[in-house]
Amino acid sequence: MSYQTQTTGTTSWTNPERCPFCDAGLEDGGWGFIAHVRANPQCSTEYDMWREQIAGDMGGEWGG
């Protein structure tokens, strides 16, 4: 399945205090990120697409 994402600005995958999809500030890079994704439908969609794209890169099941 092919997906197209729309980025409204530059996001960072290196700063765990910011959402890599919308660049919003997070309380923390662990549970704070999960809570943010669950509360924001656009980020949830982007996260699901990202997980699907990398699924073949990881051996076994990933719990993240």
PDB file of N, CA, C, O and CB in Angstrom:
ATOM      1  N   MET A   1       0.841  -1.167   0.000  1.00  0.00           N
ATOM      2  CA  MET A   1       0.000   0.000   0.000  1.00  0.00           C
ATOM      3  C   MET A   1       0.891   1.236   0.000  1.00  0.00           C
ATOM      4  O   MET A   1       1.890   1.286   0.717  1.00  0.00           O
ATOM      5  CB  MET A   1      -0.959  -0.005   1.211  1.00  0.00           C
ATOM      6  N   SER A   2       0.536   2.210  -0.785  1.00  0.00           N
ATOM      7  CA  SER A   2       1.326   3.423  -0.905  1.00  0.00           C
ATOM      8  C   SER A   2       0.649   4.558  -0.149  1.00  0.00           C
ATOM      9  O   SER A   2      -0.569   4.720  -0.210  1.00  0.00           O
ATOM     10  CB  SER A   2       1.526   3.799  -2.382  1.00  0.00           C
ATOM     11  N   TYR A   3       1.447   5.337   0.560  1.00  0.00           N
ATOM     12  CA  TYR A   3       0.925   6.467   1.309  1.00  0.00           C
ATOM     13  C   TYR A   3       1.662   7.726   0.902  1.00  0.00           C
ATOM     14  O   TYR A   3       2.843   7.688   0.556  1.00  0.00           O
ATOM     15  CB  TYR A   3       1.047   6.231   2.824  1.00  0.00           C
ATOM     16  N   GLN A   4       0.964   8.818   0.946  1.00  0.00           N
ATOM     17  CA  GLN A   4       1.588  10.111   0.764  1.00  0.00           C
ATOM     18  C   GLN A   4       1.362  10.897   2.042  1.00  0.00           C
ATOM     19  O   GLN A   4       0.255  10.919   2.581  1.00  0.00           O
ATOM     20  CB  GLN A   4       1.019  10.861  -0.487  1.00  0.00           C
ATOM     21  N   THR A   5       2.393  11.528   2.513  1.00  0.00           N
ATOM     22  CA  THR A   5       2.257  12.337   3.709  1.00  0.00           C
ATOM     23  C   THR A   5       2.405  13.804   3.339  1.00  0.00           C
ATOM     24  O   THR A   5       3.115  14.150   2.395  1.00  0.00           O
ATOM     25  CB  THR A   5       3.298  11.929   4.775  1.00  0.00           C
ATOM     26  N   GLN A   6       1.743  14.639   4.073  1.00  0.00           N
ATOM     27  CA  GLN A   6       1.855  16.067   3.865  1.00  0.00           C
ATOM     28  C   GLN A   6       2.534  16.662   5.081  1.00  0.00           C
ATOM     29  O   GLN A   6       2.028  16.564   6.199  1.00  0.00           O
ATOM     30  CB  GLN A   6       0.467  16.718   3.617  1.00  0.00           C
ATOM     31  N   THR A   7       3.657  17.265   4.862  1.00  0.00           N
ATOM     32  CA  THR A   7       4.393  17.885   5.940  1.00  0.00           C
ATOM     33  C   THR A   7       4.181  19.385   5.883  1.00  0.00           C
ATOM     34  O   THR A   7       4.387  20.011   4.843  1.00  0.00           O
ATOM     35  CB  THR A   7       5.889  17.535   5.865  1.00  0.00           C
ATOM     36  N   THR A   8       3.770  19.955   6.995  1.00  0.00           N
ATOM     37  CA  THR A   8       3.520  21.396   7.028  1.00  0.00           C
ATOM     38  C   THR A   8       4.781  22.168   7.369  1.00  0.00           C
ATOM     39  O   THR A   8       4.807  23.390   7.222  1.00  0.00           O
ATOM     40  CB  THR A   8       2.425  21.724   8.033  1.00  0.00           C
ATOM     41  N   GLY A   9       5.802  21.508   7.809  1.00  0.00           N
ATOM     42  CA  GLY A   9       7.049  22.168   8.147  1.00  0.00           C
ATOM     43  C   GLY A   9       8.125  21.132   8.348  1.00  0.00           C
ATOM     44  O   GLY A   9       7.895  19.938   8.154  1.00  0.00           O
ATOM     45  N   THR A  10       9.283  21.578   8.730  1.00  0.00           N
ATOM     46  CA  THR A  10      10.378  20.664   8.984  1.00  0.00           C
ATOM     47  C   THR A  10      10.213  20.070  10.372  1.00  0.00           C
ATOM     48  O   THR A  10      10.027  20.796  11.349  1.00  0.00           O
ATOM     49  CB  THR A  10      11.741  21.377   8.845  1.00  0.00           C
ATOM     50  N   THR A  11      10.280  18.756  10.455  1.00  0.00           N
ATOM     51  CA  THR A  11      10.190  18.094  11.749  1.00  0.00           C
ATOM     52  C   THR A  11      11.511  17.434  12.061  1.00  0.00           C
ATOM     53  O   THR A  11      12.343  17.231  11.177  1.00  0.00           O
ATOM     54  CB  THR A  11       9.049  17.062  11.770  1.00  0.00           C
ATOM     55  N   SER A  12      11.698  17.104  13.308  1.00  0.00           N
ATOM     56  CA  SER A  12      12.958  16.531  13.758  1.00  0.00           C
ATOM     57  C   SER A  12      12.747  15.144  14.344  1.00  0.00           C
ATOM     58  O   SER A  12      11.906  14.949  15.222  1.00  0.00           O
ATOM     59  CB  SER A  12      13.620  17.442  14.785  1.00  0.00           C
ATOM     60  N   TRP A  13      13.514  14.192  13.851  1.00  0.00           N
ATOM     61  CA  TRP A  13      13.483  12.846  14.403  1.00  0.00           C
ATOM     62  C   TRP A  13      14.594  12.685  15.436  1.00  0.00           C
ATOM     63  O   TRP A  13      14.815  11.579  15.929  1.00  0.00           O
ATOM     64  CB  TRP A  13      13.624  11.793  13.285  1.00  0.00           C
ATOM     65  N   THR A  14      15.289  13.755  15.769  1.00  0.00           N
ATOM     66  CA  THR A  14      16.402  13.653  16.707  1.00  0.00           C
ATOM     67  C   THR A  14      16.106  14.291  18.058  1.00  0.00           C
ATOM     68  O   THR A  14      16.915  14.167  18.979  1.00  0.00           O
ATOM     69  CB  THR A  14      17.623  14.287  16.114  1.00  0.00           C
ATOM     70  N   ASN A  15      14.989  14.958  18.200  1.00  0.00           N
ATOM     71  CA  ASN A  15      14.645  15.627  19.452  1.00  0.00           C
ATOM     72  C   ASN A  15      13.468  14.901  20.095  1.00  0.00           C
ATOM     73  O   ASN A  15      12.335  15.060  19.642  1.00  0.00           O
ATOM     74  CB  ASN A  15      14.306  17.130  19.211  1.00  0.00           C
ATOM     75  N   PRO A  16      13.706  14.109  21.136  1.00  0.00           N
ATOM     76  CA  PRO A  16      12.622  13.341  21.756  1.00  0.00           C
ATOM     77  C   PRO A  16      11.600  14.199  22.505  1.00  0.00           C
ATOM     78  O   PRO A  16      10.594  13.679  22.987  1.00  0.00           O
ATOM     79  CB  PRO A  16      13.205  12.336  22.702  1.00  0.00           C
ATOM     80  N   GLU A  17      11.844  15.489  22.605  1.00  0.00           N
ATOM     81  CA  GLU A  17      10.898  16.378  23.259  1.00  0.00           C
ATOM     82  C   GLU A  17       9.930  17.024  22.273  1.00  0.00           C
ATOM     83  O   GLU A  17       9.131  17.875  22.662  1.00  0.00           O
ATOM     84  CB  GLU A  17      11.640  17.446  24.019  1.00  0.00           C
ATOM     85  N   ARG A  18       9.992  16.626  20.987  1.00  0.00           N
ATOM     86  CA  ARG A  18       9.126  17.168  19.943  1.00  0.00           C
ATOM     87  C   ARG A  18       8.534  16.012  19.148  1.00  0.00           C
ATOM     88  O   ARG A  18       9.209  15.006  18.928  1.00  0.00           O
ATOM     89  CB  ARG A  18       9.909  18.141  19.010  1.00  0.00           C
ATOM     90  N   CYS A  19       7.294  16.139  18.716  1.00  0.00           N
ATOM     91  CA  CYS A  19       6.662  15.130  17.865  1.00  0.00           C
ATOM     92  C   CYS A  19       7.316  15.189  16.480  1.00  0.00           C
ATOM     93  O   CYS A  19       7.405  16.268  15.895  1.00  0.00           O
ATOM     94  CB  CYS A  19       5.106  15.358  17.767  1.00  0.00           C
ATOM     95  N   PRO A  20       7.772  14.055  15.946  1.00  0.00           N
ATOM     96  CA  PRO A  20       8.409  14.080  14.629  1.00  0.00           C
ATOM     97  C   PRO A  20       7.411  14.306  13.494  1.00  0.00           C
ATOM     98  O   PRO A  20       7.821  14.534  12.356  1.00  0.00           O
ATOM     99  CB  PRO A  20       9.153  12.786  14.396  1.00  0.00           C
ATOM    100  N   PHE A  21       6.130  14.247  13.776  1.00  0.00           N
ATOM    101  CA  PHE A  21       5.113  14.417  12.740  1.00  0.00           C
ATOM    102  C   PHE A  21       4.571  15.842  12.666  1.00  0.00           C
ATOM    103  O   PHE A  21       4.297  16.341  11.574  1.00  0.00           O
ATOM    104  CB  PHE A  21       3.975  13.461  12.983  1.00  0.00           C
ATOM    105  N   CYS A  22       4.412  16.504  13.816  1.00  0.00           N
ATOM    106  CA  CYS A  22       3.846  17.863  13.801  1.00  0.00           C
ATOM    107  C   CYS A  22       4.730  18.878  14.519  1.00  0.00           C
ATOM    108  O   CYS A  22       4.434  20.073  14.506  1.00  0.00           O
ATOM    109  CB  CYS A  22       2.470  17.856  14.439  1.00  0.00           C
ATOM    110  N   ASP A  23       5.804  18.419  15.139  1.00  0.00           N
ATOM    111  CA  ASP A  23       6.774  19.246  15.853  1.00  0.00           C
ATOM    112  C   ASP A  23       6.225  19.857  17.146  1.00  0.00           C
ATOM    113  O   ASP A  23       6.801  20.807  17.676  1.00  0.00           O
ATOM    114  CB  ASP A  23       7.252  20.343  14.949  1.00  0.00           C
ATOM    115  N   ALA A  24       5.116  19.316  17.652  1.00  0.00           N
ATOM    116  CA  ALA A  24       4.567  19.798  18.927  1.00  0.00           C
ATOM    117  C   ALA A  24       5.496  19.387  20.071  1.00  0.00           C
ATOM    118  O   ALA A  24       6.164  18.356  20.003  1.00  0.00           O
ATOM    119  CB  ALA A  24       3.126  19.237  19.162  1.00  0.00           C
ATOM    120  N   GLY A  25       5.527  20.197  21.105  1.00  0.00           N
ATOM    121  CA  GLY A  25       6.294  19.856  22.295  1.00  0.00           C
ATOM    122  C   GLY A  25       5.643  18.693  23.036  1.00  0.00           C
ATOM    123  O   GLY A  25       4.417  18.597  23.095  1.00  0.00           O
ATOM    124  N   LEU A  26       6.464  17.810  23.599  1.00  0.00           N
ATOM    125  CA  LEU A  26       5.980  16.638  24.327  1.00  0.00           C
ATOM    126  C   LEU A  26       6.445  16.714  25.775  1.00  0.00           C
ATOM    127  O   LEU A  26       7.493  17.288  26.071  1.00  0.00           O
ATOM    128  CB  LEU A  26       6.475  15.325  23.662  1.00  0.00           C
ATOM    129  N   GLU A  27       5.664  16.136  26.668  1.00  0.00           N
ATOM    130  CA  GLU A  27       6.087  16.070  28.077  1.00  0.00           C
ATOM    131  C   GLU A  27       7.331  15.205  28.211  1.00  0.00           C
ATOM    132  O   GLU A  27       8.237  15.526  28.980  1.00  0.00           O
ATOM    133  CB  GLU A  27       4.950  15.513  28.970  1.00  0.00           C
ATOM    134  N   ASP A  28       7.374  14.114  27.467  1.00  0.00           N
ATOM    135  CA  ASP A  28       8.561  13.264  27.410  1.00  0.00           C
ATOM    136  C   ASP A  28       8.489  12.456  26.122  1.00  0.00           C
ATOM    137  O   ASP A  28       7.445  12.396  25.474  1.00  0.00           O
ATOM    138  CB  ASP A  28       8.663  12.326  28.669  1.00  0.00           C
ATOM    139  N   GLY A  29       9.597  11.839  25.760  1.00  0.00           N
ATOM    140  CA  GLY A  29       9.667  11.101  24.501  1.00  0.00           C
ATOM    141  C   GLY A  29       9.133   9.689  24.581  1.00  0.00           C
ATOM    142  O   GLY A  29       9.107   8.987  23.570  1.00  0.00           O
ATOM    143  N   GLY A  30       8.711   9.256  25.740  1.00  0.00           N
ATOM    144  CA  GLY A  30       8.157   7.914  25.897  1.00  0.00           C
ATOM    145  C   GLY A  30       6.647   7.975  25.920  1.00  0.00           C
ATOM    146  O   GLY A  30       6.001   8.105  24.881  1.00  0.00           O
ATOM    147  N   TRP A  31       6.085   7.879  27.128  1.00  0.00           N
ATOM    148  CA  TRP A  31       4.637   7.890  27.265  1.00  0.00           C
ATOM    149  C   TRP A  31       4.030   9.194  26.743  1.00  0.00           C
ATOM    150  O   TRP A  31       2.921   9.180  26.209  1.00  0.00           O
ATOM    151  CB  TRP A  31       4.250   7.679  28.722  1.00  0.00           C
ATOM    152  N   GLY A  32       4.722  10.299  26.885  1.00  0.00           N
ATOM    153  CA  GLY A  32       4.203  11.574  26.386  1.00  0.00           C
ATOM    154  C   GLY A  32       3.975  11.539  24.886  1.00  0.00           C
ATOM    155  O   GLY A  32       3.011  12.119  24.386  1.00  0.00           O
ATOM    156  N   PHE A  33       4.862  10.857  24.163  1.00  0.00           N
ATOM    157  CA  PHE A  33       4.687  10.716  22.711  1.00  0.00           C
ATOM    158  C   PHE A  33       3.463   9.867  22.401  1.00  0.00           C
ATOM    159  O   PHE A  33       2.657  10.231  21.544  1.00  0.00           O
ATOM    160  CB  PHE A  33       5.943  10.092  22.068  1.00  0.00           C
ATOM    161  N   ILE A  34       3.314   8.738  23.089  1.00  0.00           N
ATOM    162  CA  ILE A  34       2.164   7.852  22.851  1.00  0.00           C
ATOM    163  C   ILE A  34       0.860   8.591  23.154  1.00  0.00           C
ATOM    164  O   ILE A  34      -0.094   8.504  22.380  1.00  0.00           O
ATOM    165  CB  ILE A  34       2.270   6.565  23.719  1.00  0.00           C
ATOM    166  N   ALA A  35       0.811   9.314  24.270  1.00  0.00           N
ATOM    167  CA  ALA A  35      -0.393  10.075  24.622  1.00  0.00           C
ATOM    168  C   ALA A  35      -0.692  11.125  23.554  1.00  0.00           C
ATOM    169  O   ALA A  35      -1.850  11.328  23.190  1.00  0.00           O
ATOM    170  CB  ALA A  35      -0.228  10.750  26.003  1.00  0.00           C
ATOM    171  N   HIS A  36       0.336  11.783  23.057  1.00  0.00           N
ATOM    172  CA  HIS A  36       0.165  12.794  22.013  1.00  0.00           C
ATOM    173  C   HIS A  36      -0.406  12.172  20.739  1.00  0.00           C
ATOM    174  O   HIS A  36      -1.341  12.708  20.145  1.00  0.00           O
ATOM    175  CB  HIS A  36       1.506  13.484  21.710  1.00  0.00           C
ATOM    176  N   VAL A  37       0.156  11.051  20.329  1.00  0.00           N
ATOM    177  CA  VAL A  37      -0.309  10.378  19.105  1.00  0.00           C
ATOM    178  C   VAL A  37      -1.765   9.940  19.262  1.00  0.00           C
ATOM    179  O   VAL A  37      -2.556  10.073  18.328  1.00  0.00           O
ATOM    180  CB  VAL A  37       0.587   9.152  18.777  1.00  0.00           C
ATOM    181  N   ARG A  38      -2.116   9.424  20.422  1.00  0.00           N
ATOM    182  CA  ARG A  38      -3.499   8.984  20.659  1.00  0.00           C
ATOM    183  C   ARG A  38      -4.484  10.158  20.647  1.00  0.00           C
ATOM    184  O   ARG A  38      -5.638   9.989  20.252  1.00  0.00           O
ATOM    185  CB  ARG A  38      -3.593   8.245  21.997  1.00  0.00           C
ATOM    186  N   ALA A  39      -4.045  11.329  21.071  1.00  0.00           N
ATOM    187  CA  ALA A  39      -4.923  12.487  21.162  1.00  0.00           C
ATOM    188  C   ALA A  39      -4.993  13.310  19.874  1.00  0.00           C
ATOM    189  O   ALA A  39      -5.842  14.194  19.752  1.00  0.00           O
ATOM    190  CB  ALA A  39      -4.470  13.363  22.283  1.00  0.00           C
ATOM    191  N   ASN A  40      -4.114  13.028  18.915  1.00  0.00           N
ATOM    192  CA  ASN A  40      -4.050  13.818  17.684  1.00  0.00           C
ATOM    193  C   ASN A  40      -4.207  12.914  16.472  1.00  0.00           C
ATOM    194  O   ASN A  40      -3.267  12.212  16.102  1.00  0.00           O
ATOM    195  CB  ASN A  40      -2.721  14.597  17.601  1.00  0.00           C
ATOM    196  N   PRO A  41      -5.379  12.919  15.849  1.00  0.00           N
ATOM    197  CA  PRO A  41      -5.657  12.003  14.735  1.00  0.00           C
ATOM    198  C   PRO A  41      -4.649  12.083  13.586  1.00  0.00           C
ATOM    199  O   PRO A  41      -4.288  11.053  13.016  1.00  0.00           O
ATOM    200  CB  PRO A  41      -7.025  12.280  14.199  1.00  0.00           C
ATOM    201  N   GLN A  42      -4.191  13.286  13.236  1.00  0.00           N
ATOM    202  CA  GLN A  42      -3.227  13.405  12.131  1.00  0.00           C
ATOM    203  C   GLN A  42      -1.914  12.721  12.494  1.00  0.00           C
ATOM    204  O   GLN A  42      -1.340  12.010  11.669  1.00  0.00           O
ATOM    205  CB  GLN A  42      -2.973  14.892  11.781  1.00  0.00           C
ATOM    206  N   CYS A  43      -1.439  12.924  13.699  1.00  0.00           N
ATOM    207  CA  CYS A  43      -0.192  12.283  14.123  1.00  0.00           C
ATOM    208  C   CYS A  43      -0.377  10.773  14.241  1.00  0.00           C
ATOM    209  O   CYS A  43       0.538  10.006  13.944  1.00  0.00           O
ATOM    210  CB  CYS A  43       0.288  12.868  15.467  1.00  0.00           C
ATOM    211  N   SER A  44      -1.560  10.350  14.675  1.00  0.00           N
ATOM    212  CA  SER A  44      -1.849   8.924  14.772  1.00  0.00           C
ATOM    213  C   SER A  44      -1.773   8.270  13.394  1.00  0.00           C
ATOM    214  O   SER A  44      -1.201   7.190  13.246  1.00  0.00           O
ATOM    215  CB  SER A  44      -3.235   8.695  15.399  1.00  0.00           C
ATOM    216  N   THR A  45      -2.349   8.923  12.391  1.00  0.00           N
ATOM    217  CA  THR A  45      -2.296   8.410  11.020  1.00  0.00           C
ATOM    218  C   THR A  45      -0.856   8.345  10.527  1.00  0.00           C
ATOM    219  O   THR A  45      -0.438   7.341   9.949  1.00  0.00           O
ATOM    220  CB  THR A  45      -3.141   9.289  10.079  1.00  0.00           C
ATOM    221  N   GLU A  46      -0.100   9.411  10.754  1.00  0.00           N
ATOM    222  CA  GLU A  46       1.307   9.445  10.333  1.00  0.00           C
ATOM    223  C   GLU A  46       2.115   8.351  11.041  1.00  0.00           C
ATOM    224  O   GLU A  46       2.952   7.694  10.422  1.00  0.00           O
ATOM    225  CB  GLU A  46       1.924  10.834  10.624  1.00  0.00           C
ATOM    226  N   TYR A  47       1.863   8.161  12.327  1.00  0.00           N
ATOM    227  CA  TYR A  47       2.564   7.136  13.099  1.00  0.00           C
ATOM    228  C   TYR A  47       2.250   5.741  12.563  1.00  0.00           C
ATOM    229  O   TYR A  47       3.150   4.918  12.399  1.00  0.00           O
ATOM    230  CB  TYR A  47       2.185   7.229  14.586  1.00  0.00           C
ATOM    231  N   ASP A  48       0.966   5.477  12.289  1.00  0.00           N
ATOM    232  CA  ASP A  48       0.577   4.173  11.740  1.00  0.00           C
ATOM    233  C   ASP A  48       1.238   3.917  10.392  1.00  0.00           C
ATOM    234  O   ASP A  48       1.694   2.805  10.124  1.00  0.00           O
ATOM    235  CB  ASP A  48      -0.942   4.087  11.596  1.00  0.00           C
ATOM    236  N   MET A  49       1.292   4.940   9.544  1.00  0.00           N
ATOM    237  CA  MET A  49       1.945   4.783   8.240  1.00  0.00           C
ATOM    238  C   MET A  49       3.438   4.536   8.409  1.00  0.00           C
ATOM    239  O   MET A  49       4.011   3.700   7.710  1.00  0.00           O
ATOM    240  CB  MET A  49       1.711   6.026   7.366  1.00  0.00           C
ATOM    241  N   TRP A  50       4.071   5.258   9.333  1.00  0.00           N
ATOM    242  CA  TRP A  50       5.495   5.078   9.595  1.00  0.00           C
ATOM    243  C   TRP A  50       5.774   3.662  10.069  1.00  0.00           C
ATOM    244  O   TRP A  50       6.718   3.026   9.601  1.00  0.00           O
ATOM    245  CB  TRP A  50       5.987   6.093  10.633  1.00  0.00           C
ATOM    246  N   ARG A  51       4.950   3.155  11.007  1.00  0.00           N
ATOM    247  CA  ARG A  51       5.138   1.789  11.516  1.00  0.00           C
ATOM    248  C   ARG A  51       4.996   0.766  10.402  1.00  0.00           C
ATOM    249  O   ARG A  51       5.760  -0.198  10.339  1.00  0.00           O
ATOM    250  CB  ARG A  51       4.131   1.488  12.631  1.00  0.00           C
ATOM    251  N   GLU A  52       4.019   0.972   9.520  1.00  0.00           N
ATOM    252  CA  GLU A  52       3.826   0.038   8.412  1.00  0.00           C
ATOM    253  C   GLU A  52       5.028   0.048   7.474  1.00  0.00           C
ATOM    254  O   GLU A  52       5.431  -0.998   6.967  1.00  0.00           O
ATOM    255  CB  GLU A  52       2.549   0.384   7.637  1.00  0.00           C
ATOM    256  N   GLN A  53       5.598   1.220   7.245  1.00  0.00           N
ATOM    257  CA  GLN A  53       6.742   1.340   6.346  1.00  0.00           C
ATOM    258  C   GLN A  53       7.995   0.688   6.900  1.00  0.00           C
ATOM    259  O   GLN A  53       8.805   0.169   6.132  1.00  0.00           O
ATOM    260  CB  GLN A  53       7.018   2.787   6.058  1.00  0.00           C
ATOM    261  N   ILE A  54       8.176   0.702   8.212  1.00  0.00           N
ATOM    262  CA  ILE A  54       9.385   0.124   8.793  1.00  0.00           C
ATOM    263  C   ILE A  54       9.202  -1.295   9.288  1.00  0.00           C
ATOM    264  O   ILE A  54      10.164  -1.918   9.737  1.00  0.00           O
ATOM    265  CB  ILE A  54       9.856   0.974   9.917  1.00  0.00           C
ATOM    266  N   ALA A  55       7.974  -1.826   9.215  1.00  0.00           N
ATOM    267  CA  ALA A  55       7.681  -3.148   9.769  1.00  0.00           C
ATOM    268  C   ALA A  55       8.626  -4.226   9.254  1.00  0.00           C
ATOM    269  O   ALA A  55       9.047  -5.087  10.026  1.00  0.00           O
ATOM    270  CB  ALA A  55       6.258  -3.534   9.450  1.00  0.00           C
ATOM    271  N   GLY A  56       8.966  -4.200   7.984  1.00  0.00           N
ATOM    272  CA  GLY A  56       9.852  -5.196   7.414  1.00  0.00           C
ATOM    273  C   GLY A  56      11.311  -5.020   7.799  1.00  0.00           C
ATOM    274  O   GLY A  56      12.125  -5.918   7.580  1.00  0.00           O
ATOM    275  N   ASP A  57      11.648  -3.869   8.372  1.00  0.00           N
ATOM    276  CA  ASP A  57      13.021  -3.594   8.766  1.00  0.00           C
ATOM    277  C   ASP A  57      13.383  -4.201  10.115  1.00  0.00           C
ATOM    278  O   ASP A  57      14.561  -4.288  10.461  1.00  0.00           O
ATOM    279  CB  ASP A  57      13.250  -2.112   8.804  1.00  0.00           C
ATOM    280  N   MET A  58      12.385  -4.619  10.873  1.00  0.00           N
ATOM    281  CA  MET A  58      12.625  -5.119  12.222  1.00  0.00           C
ATOM    282  C   MET A  58      12.251  -6.586  12.310  1.00  0.00           C
ATOM    283  O   MET A  58      11.180  -6.990  11.857  1.00  0.00           O
ATOM    284  CB  MET A  58      11.837  -4.302  13.255  1.00  0.00           C
ATOM    285  N   GLY A  59      13.131  -7.380  12.893  1.00  0.00           N
ATOM    286  CA  GLY A  59      12.853  -8.801  13.057  1.00  0.00           C
ATOM    287  C   GLY A  59      11.891  -9.039  14.210  1.00  0.00           C
ATOM    288  O   GLY A  59      12.035  -8.432  15.271  1.00  0.00           O
ATOM    289  N   GLY A  60      10.921  -9.908  14.016  1.00  0.00           N
ATOM    290  CA  GLY A  60       9.971 -10.217  15.068  1.00  0.00           C
ATOM    291  C   GLY A  60       8.986  -9.083  15.281  1.00  0.00           C
ATOM    292  O   GLY A  60       8.890  -8.164  14.468  1.00  0.00           O
ATOM    293  N   GLU A  61       8.266  -9.157  16.369  1.00  0.00           N
ATOM    294  CA  GLU A  61       7.261  -8.139  16.682  1.00  0.00           C
ATOM    295  C   GLU A  61       7.892  -7.027  17.502  1.00  0.00           C
ATOM    296  O   GLU A  61       8.715  -7.279  18.382  1.00  0.00           O
ATOM    297  CB  GLU A  61       6.064  -8.757  17.441  1.00  0.00           C
ATOM    298  N   TRP A  62       7.504  -5.815  17.211  1.00  0.00           N
ATOM    299  CA  TRP A  62       7.999  -4.659  17.932  1.00  0.00           C
ATOM    300  C   TRP A  62       6.900  -4.166  18.846  1.00  0.00           C
ATOM    301  O   TRP A  62       5.764  -3.989  18.407  1.00  0.00           O
ATOM    302  CB  TRP A  62       8.465  -3.543  16.964  1.00  0.00           C
ATOM    303  N   GLY A  63       7.210  -3.944  20.088  1.00  0.00           N
ATOM    304  CA  GLY A  63       6.204  -3.543  21.073  1.00  0.00           C
ATOM    305  C   GLY A  63       5.943  -2.064  21.137  1.00  0.00           C
ATOM    306  O   GLY A  63       5.099  -1.632  21.921  1.00  0.00           O
ATOM    307  N   GLY A  64       6.655  -1.238  20.316  1.00  0.00           N
ATOM    308  CA  GLY A  64       6.503   0.215  20.393  1.00  0.00           C
ATOM    309  C   GLY A  64       5.370   0.749  19.717  1.00  0.00           C
ATOM    310  O   GLY A  64       5.159   1.962  19.727  1.00  0.00           O
TER     311      GLY A  64
END
